[in-house]
Amino acid sequence: MKKMKTLAMLLTAALASSMIFAGCSQGESASEKETGKGGANVLTVYTARSESLNNAVIPNFENDTGIKVEVIVAGTGELLKRVESEKGNPMGDILWAADETMLKSKTDLFEQYVSPEDSHMMEQFRNKTGYFSPAFADPTVFIVNKNLIGDIKVEGFADLLNPELKGKIAFGDPASSSSAFQSLAAMLYAMGNGDPMSPEAWDFVEKFIANLDGKMFGSSGQLHKSVADGEYPVGLTWEDPVVNYIKNGAPVEVVFPKEGAIFPGESVQIIKGAKNLENAKKFVDYMLSEKVQNLVGGELTVRPLREGANLASYMVPTEQIQLAKNYDEGWVSENKEKITAKFTDLLEKSMDK
């Protein structure tokens, strides 16, 4: 009898213990649902943005939210391939790279989310697709090495056909580089007088390809670095890295093509099936917030897209920049494959000559 009573007490204790552990398990599930995988307050960000931009935004996000961020840095093309290869079992939560023109055909890779902050953004840069949230603008520019360019004039696209620049222009592959594709789009709009598919536009592109003399970059980072390091006198890239080089004393200057530049909205998007979905939403909200938009606009080298946000004095005032006529980001995104295919066809023909 005494043994049975002791056994009963042990069973009761075991049952109570199992209920306590079950309660802990349920609590962890609630935490996991709230903060992310494994109950940890974490976020994984795939970024192709500059070091200065990453360092300004991500540590502040960690401090303000308590969310620990794992950062994976690579080129846009490489990161996009990574997201595609991980489809169904994503290792990342955020893709901070590219823009609508490069990603619109790949909406199956991303979650739909429109931030509450979206209504404060400039009208033309609001999230109209439900997937892509433009955070900053990085206009297309030329980076010119002042020590190498000599007396060669580089004020616009037309100057890039100068025979003295044959084989000396740093340019990327528009099929894999977002900066190269946007530079190509700007070129088409500018040299086609607002019609990117006009014969005049593509005649110019064909001549430009010939002046590249078969030399193209696979990495946008290496492209602008090659000009800053004195390997090439001129390159086609984003404004952000060029102004950073200038601030750090490199002998380069930023040139907005006089025929017209474009302002694609560099966006942030949540990867489909993100394991830390709620944290990913917080990151998008943070990127568009007044605090971050003013911080980046006032201290860094990209242009904020929130209405009324600060812009640093060392940046060229937006009103002084000639914009490409009729530029339509939606049209460009819908016709990206057609544009890149036509460029590749002209490139292959040029190399066969």
C-alpha positions as CSV (number, residue, x, y, z in Angstrom):
1,M,0.0,0.0,0.0
2,K,2.8,2.3,1.0
3,K,4.6,1.4,-2.3
4,M,1.4,2.2,-4.3
5,K,1.1,5.5,-2.5
6,T,4.7,6.4,-3.3
7,L,4.2,5.4,-7.0
8,A,1.1,7.6,-7.2
9,M,3.1,10.5,-5.8
10,L,5.9,10.0,-8.4
11,L,3.4,9.8,-11.2
12,T,1.7,13.0,-10.0
13,A,5.1,14.8,-9.9
14,A,6.0,13.5,-13.4
15,L,2.7,14.7,-14.8
16,A,3.2,18.2,-13.2
17,S,6.7,18.3,-14.6
18,S,5.5,17.4,-18.1
19,M,2.8,20.1,-17.9
20,I,5.5,22.7,-17.0
21,F,7.7,21.6,-19.9
22,A,4.6,21.7,-22.2
23,G,3.9,25.2,-21.0
24,C,7.5,26.2,-21.8
25,S,7.2,24.7,-25.3
26,Q,4.0,26.6,-26.0
27,G,5.6,29.8,-24.8
28,E,8.5,29.2,-27.1
29,S,6.1,28.7,-30.0
30,A,4.4,32.0,-29.3
31,S,7.8,33.7,-29.1
32,E,8.9,32.0,-32.3
33,K,5.8,33.2,-34.0
34,E,6.4,36.7,-32.8
35,T,10.1,37.1,-33.4
36,G,11.2,34.5,-35.8
37,K,12.8,31.1,-36.1
38,G,13.7,29.2,-32.9
39,G,12.3,32.0,-30.8
40,A,15.4,34.1,-31.5
41,N,15.0,37.8,-32.2
42,V,17.0,37.7,-35.5
43,L,16.9,38.7,-39.1
44,T,19.0,37.7,-42.1
45,V,19.6,40.4,-44.7
46,Y,21.0,39.8,-48.2
47,T,22.4,43.2,-49.3
48,A,24.1,44.6,-52.4
49,R,24.1,48.1,-51.0
50,S,27.3,50.0,-50.2
51,E,29.2,49.5,-46.9
52,S,28.4,53.0,-45.7
53,L,24.7,52.5,-46.3
54,N,24.7,49.1,-44.6
55,N,26.7,50.4,-41.7
56,A,24.4,53.4,-41.2
57,V,21.1,51.5,-41.3
58,I,21.7,48.0,-39.8
59,P,23.4,48.8,-36.5
60,N,20.8,51.5,-35.8
61,F,18.0,48.9,-36.6
62,E,19.6,46.5,-34.1
63,N,19.9,49.1,-31.4
64,D,16.4,50.5,-31.9
65,T,14.6,47.1,-32.2
66,G,16.8,44.6,-30.3
67,I,16.8,42.4,-33.4
68,K,20.1,40.8,-34.3
69,V,20.9,41.0,-38.0
70,E,23.0,38.6,-39.9
71,V,24.3,40.4,-43.0
72,I,25.2,38.6,-46.3
73,V,26.9,41.0,-48.7
74,A,27.3,40.2,-52.4
75,G,26.5,41.6,-55.9
76,T,22.8,41.9,-57.0
77,G,23.0,39.1,-59.5
78,E,24.7,36.7,-57.1
79,L,22.1,37.4,-54.3
80,L,19.2,37.0,-56.7
81,K,20.5,33.6,-57.8
82,R,20.9,32.7,-54.1
83,V,17.2,33.6,-53.4
84,E,16.1,31.6,-56.5
85,S,18.2,28.6,-55.4
86,E,16.7,28.7,-51.9
87,K,13.1,29.0,-53.1
88,G,10.9,26.9,-50.8
89,N,13.5,26.9,-48.0
90,P,14.9,30.4,-47.7
91,M,17.9,31.1,-45.6
92,G,17.4,34.9,-45.9
93,D,14.5,37.1,-44.9
94,I,15.3,40.4,-46.7
95,L,16.7,41.1,-50.1
96,W,18.0,44.6,-50.1
97,A,19.1,44.9,-53.7
98,A,18.0,45.9,-57.2
99,D,14.7,47.6,-57.9
100,E,11.3,46.9,-59.6
101,T,12.8,46.9,-63.1
102,M,15.0,43.9,-62.3
103,L,12.6,42.1,-60.0
104,K,9.1,42.5,-61.3
105,S,9.2,39.3,-63.2
106,K,10.2,37.4,-60.1
107,T,7.4,38.3,-57.7
108,D,7.0,34.6,-56.8
109,L,10.3,35.0,-54.8
110,F,8.8,37.6,-52.5
111,E,6.2,38.2,-49.9
112,Q,3.5,40.9,-50.4
113,Y,3.9,43.7,-47.9
114,V,3.1,47.4,-48.0
115,S,4.6,49.3,-45.1
116,P,2.4,51.8,-43.1
117,E,5.3,54.3,-43.9
118,D,4.7,53.9,-47.6
119,S,2.1,56.8,-47.6
120,H,4.9,59.2,-46.6
121,M,7.1,58.4,-49.6
122,M,7.2,60.6,-52.8
123,E,4.2,59.6,-54.9
124,Q,6.3,58.2,-57.8
125,F,8.3,56.0,-55.4
126,R,5.5,54.4,-53.4
127,N,5.0,50.6,-53.4
128,K,2.5,50.1,-56.2
129,T,3.1,46.4,-56.8
130,G,2.7,45.2,-53.2
131,Y,6.1,43.6,-53.3
132,F,8.8,46.2,-53.7
133,S,9.3,49.2,-51.3
134,P,11.6,51.8,-52.8
135,A,13.7,53.3,-50.0
136,F,16.4,55.3,-51.7
137,A,17.3,56.6,-55.2
138,D,20.7,56.1,-56.7
139,P,20.8,57.9,-60.0
140,T,22.8,56.7,-63.0
141,V,26.1,58.7,-63.5
142,F,29.6,58.5,-65.0
143,I,32.6,58.1,-62.7
144,V,35.5,59.9,-64.2
145,N,39.2,59.6,-63.1
146,K,40.5,63.2,-63.2
147,N,44.1,61.9,-63.4
148,L,43.5,59.7,-66.4
149,I,40.9,61.5,-68.5
150,G,43.3,64.3,-69.6
151,D,41.7,66.6,-72.2
152,I,39.0,64.2,-73.2
153,K,35.6,65.7,-72.6
154,V,33.0,63.5,-70.8
155,E,29.8,65.4,-70.3
156,G,27.3,63.1,-71.8
157,F,26.6,59.8,-73.5
158,A,27.7,61.1,-76.9
159,D,31.2,61.7,-75.6
160,L,31.5,57.9,-74.9
161,L,31.9,57.3,-78.6
162,N,35.2,59.2,-78.7
163,P,37.7,56.9,-80.4
164,E,40.3,57.9,-77.7
165,L,38.1,56.0,-75.2
166,K,38.0,52.8,-77.1
167,G,38.6,49.9,-74.7
168,K,38.8,52.4,-71.8
169,I,35.2,52.5,-70.6
170,A,34.2,50.5,-67.6
171,F,30.8,48.9,-68.1
172,G,29.0,45.9,-66.7
173,D,26.7,43.2,-68.2
174,P,23.1,44.5,-68.2
175,A,21.8,40.9,-68.0
176,S,23.3,40.4,-64.5
177,S,24.2,43.9,-63.1
178,S,21.4,46.2,-62.0
179,S,23.6,49.3,-62.3
180,A,24.7,48.3,-65.8
181,F,21.0,47.7,-66.8
182,Q,19.9,51.0,-65.4
183,S,22.8,52.8,-67.2
184,L,21.7,51.1,-70.4
185,A,18.1,52.2,-69.8
186,A,19.2,55.8,-69.2
187,M,21.3,55.6,-72.4
188,L,18.3,54.3,-74.5
189,Y,15.9,57.0,-73.2
190,A,18.5,59.8,-73.5
191,M,19.8,58.9,-77.0
192,G,16.3,57.9,-78.3
193,N,14.9,61.3,-77.4
194,G,12.5,59.6,-74.9
195,D,11.9,56.5,-77.0
196,P,14.1,53.6,-75.7
197,M,13.2,51.3,-78.6
198,S,13.8,53.7,-81.4
199,P,16.3,53.0,-84.1
200,E,18.3,56.0,-83.0
201,A,18.6,54.7,-79.5
202,W,19.9,51.2,-80.5
203,D,22.1,52.6,-83.2
204,F,23.9,54.5,-80.4
205,V,24.1,51.4,-78.2
206,E,25.7,49.5,-81.1
207,K,28.3,52.1,-81.5
208,F,28.9,52.2,-77.7
209,I,29.4,48.5,-77.6
210,A,32.0,48.8,-80.4
211,N,33.9,51.4,-78.3
212,L,33.9,49.0,-75.3
213,D,36.1,46.8,-77.5
214,G,34.8,43.6,-75.8
215,K,35.7,44.7,-72.2
216,M,32.9,44.3,-69.7
217,F,32.7,43.8,-65.9
218,G,30.8,41.1,-64.1
219,S,30.8,43.0,-60.7
220,S,29.5,46.6,-60.3
221,G,31.8,47.0,-57.3
222,Q,34.9,46.2,-59.3
223,L,33.7,48.5,-62.0
224,H,33.7,51.7,-60.1
225,K,36.8,50.6,-58.1
226,S,38.7,50.2,-61.3
227,V,38.1,53.8,-62.2
228,A,38.9,55.1,-58.7
229,D,42.1,53.0,-58.7
230,G,43.3,54.4,-62.0
231,E,42.7,51.4,-64.3
232,Y,40.0,53.0,-66.4
233,P,39.4,56.8,-67.1
234,V,35.6,56.5,-67.1
235,G,32.8,54.1,-66.0
236,L,29.0,54.0,-65.9
237,T,27.7,53.3,-62.4
238,W,25.5,54.7,-59.5
239,E,26.0,58.0,-57.8
240,D,26.5,56.5,-54.3
241,P,29.9,54.9,-54.7
242,V,31.3,57.9,-56.7
243,V,30.4,60.5,-54.1
244,N,31.9,58.1,-51.4
245,Y,35.2,58.0,-53.4
246,I,35.1,61.8,-53.6
247,K,34.5,62.2,-49.9
248,N,37.5,59.9,-49.2
249,G,39.8,61.9,-51.4
250,A,39.9,59.7,-54.6
251,P,40.8,61.7,-57.8
252,V,37.3,61.1,-59.3
253,E,34.3,63.2,-60.1
254,V,30.6,62.4,-60.6
255,V,29.1,63.4,-64.0
256,F,25.4,63.4,-64.7
257,P,25.0,62.8,-68.4
258,K,23.7,66.1,-70.0
259,E,21.3,64.1,-72.2
260,G,19.5,62.8,-69.1
261,A,19.9,60.6,-66.0
262,I,17.3,58.3,-64.4
263,F,16.3,57.8,-60.8
264,P,15.3,54.2,-60.2
265,G,14.0,53.6,-56.7
266,E,16.4,51.1,-55.0
267,S,14.0,48.9,-53.1
268,V,13.8,46.4,-50.2
269,Q,11.7,43.3,-50.3
270,I,10.8,40.4,-48.1
271,I,11.8,36.9,-49.3
272,K,8.9,34.5,-49.8
273,G,8.6,32.1,-46.9
274,A,10.9,34.2,-44.7
275,K,11.4,32.5,-41.3
276,N,11.5,35.8,-39.5
277,L,8.6,37.4,-41.2
278,E,7.5,39.9,-38.5
279,N,11.1,41.1,-38.1
280,A,11.4,41.5,-41.9
281,K,8.3,43.7,-41.9
282,K,9.9,45.8,-39.1
283,F,13.0,46.2,-41.2
284,V,11.0,47.5,-44.2
285,D,9.2,49.9,-41.9
286,Y,12.5,51.1,-40.5
287,M,14.0,51.7,-43.9
288,L,11.1,54.0,-44.9
289,S,10.9,55.8,-41.5
290,E,11.5,59.5,-41.0
291,K,14.6,58.8,-38.8
292,V,16.4,56.6,-41.3
293,Q,15.5,58.7,-44.4
294,N,16.8,61.9,-42.7
295,L,19.9,60.1,-41.4
296,V,20.8,58.6,-44.8
297,G,19.9,61.7,-46.8
298,G,21.8,64.1,-44.5
299,E,24.9,62.1,-43.9
300,L,25.4,59.6,-46.7
301,T,25.6,59.6,-50.5
302,V,22.2,58.2,-51.7
303,R,19.0,60.1,-52.1
304,P,16.1,59.6,-49.7
305,L,12.6,59.1,-51.1
306,R,10.5,60.2,-48.2
307,E,8.8,63.5,-48.7
308,G,10.7,66.3,-47.1
309,A,13.7,64.2,-46.1
310,N,17.1,65.8,-45.7
311,L,19.7,66.0,-48.5
312,A,23.4,66.6,-47.7
313,S,25.0,69.7,-49.0
314,Y,27.7,67.8,-50.9
315,M,25.1,66.1,-53.1
316,V,24.2,67.7,-56.4
317,P,20.8,69.4,-55.9
318,T,18.1,67.3,-57.6
319,E,16.8,70.3,-59.5
320,Q,20.2,70.7,-61.2
321,I,20.1,67.3,-62.7
322,Q,18.7,66.7,-66.2
323,L,16.3,63.8,-66.2
324,A,15.8,61.5,-69.1
325,K,12.7,62.3,-71.1
326,N,9.6,60.1,-70.7
327,Y,11.4,57.6,-68.4
328,D,8.8,55.0,-67.3
329,E,10.1,52.5,-64.6
330,G,7.0,50.3,-65.1
331,W,7.6,50.0,-68.8
332,V,11.3,49.2,-68.3
333,S,10.5,46.5,-65.8
334,E,8.0,44.9,-68.2
335,N,10.5,45.0,-71.1
336,K,13.7,44.2,-69.3
337,E,14.2,40.8,-71.0
338,K,13.6,42.3,-74.4
339,I,16.1,45.1,-73.7
340,T,18.8,42.8,-72.4
341,A,18.3,40.2,-75.2
342,K,18.7,43.0,-77.8
343,F,21.9,44.2,-76.1
344,T,23.3,40.7,-75.9
345,D,22.6,40.1,-79.6
346,L,24.4,43.3,-80.5
347,L,27.3,42.4,-78.2
348,E,27.7,39.0,-79.8
349,K,27.6,40.5,-83.3
350,S,30.3,43.0,-82.3
351,M,32.5,40.2,-80.9
352,D,32.1,38.2,-84.1
353,K,33.5,41.0,-86.2
